[in-house]
């Protein structure tokens, strides 16, 4: 089976299985490619004052664990 390669300008999201009611964690998380660079994506399902639901999100450089021993 061929390895999947993310296309530039696309992303994939999965439901966040660690989100609990009332916390601020994103509802969906995933990854994608922006201008040839891998990015980490987060998406929240929100509700405005009128009760209408909308989506908001962000993308940023992937998390990198620091090599510091402290």
C-alpha positions in Angstrom: 0.0 0.0 0.0 1.3 3.4 -0.9 2.1 5.9 1.8 -0.3 8.9 2.0 1.2 12.2 1.2 -0.5 15.4 2.4 -1.3 17.8 -0.5 -0.4 21.4 -0.1 -3.3 23.5 1.0 -5.1 20.6 2.7 -5.6 19.3 6.2 -7.2 16.4 8.0 -9.0 16.6 11.4 -10.0 14.0 13.9 -12.4 14.3 16.9 -10.4 15.1 20.0 -10.9 12.1 22.3 -9.3 13.9 25.2 -11.8 16.8 25.3 -14.1 16.9 28.3 -17.3 19.0 28.8 -16.4 22.5 29.8 -12.7 22.5 29.0 -11.0 24.7 26.4 -9.4 21.9 24.4 -10.2 21.9 20.7 -13.1 19.7 19.5 -11.0 18.5 16.5 -7.3 18.3 15.9 -5.1 17.3 13.0 -2.4 18.2 10.6 -2.0 19.7 7.2 0.3 21.3 4.7 0.5 25.1 4.2 2.9 26.5 1.6 4.9 23.2 1.7 5.2 23.3 5.4 3.6 20.8 7.9 1.2 22.5 10.3 -0.8 21.4 13.4 -4.5 22.3 13.1 -7.1 22.9 15.9 -10.9 23.5 15.5 -13.5 24.5 18.0 -17.3 24.4 17.7 -18.8 27.6 19.2 -22.1 29.2 19.7 -22.9 32.9 19.4 -25.3 35.0 21.5 -28.2 34.1 19.2 -27.6 30.4 19.6 -26.1 30.0 16.1 -23.2 27.5 15.9 -20.0 28.3 14.1 -16.5 26.9 13.7 -13.2 28.6 14.6 -9.7 27.3 14.2 -6.1 27.9 14.1 -2.9 26.4 12.7 0.6 26.6 13.9 4.0 24.9 13.6 3.9 21.3 15.0 4.8 20.9 18.7 8.4 19.9 19.2 9.6 18.5 22.5 12.5 20.4 24.0 15.7 18.5 24.5 16.5 20.3 27.8 17.0 18.0 30.8 15.2 20.5 33.0 
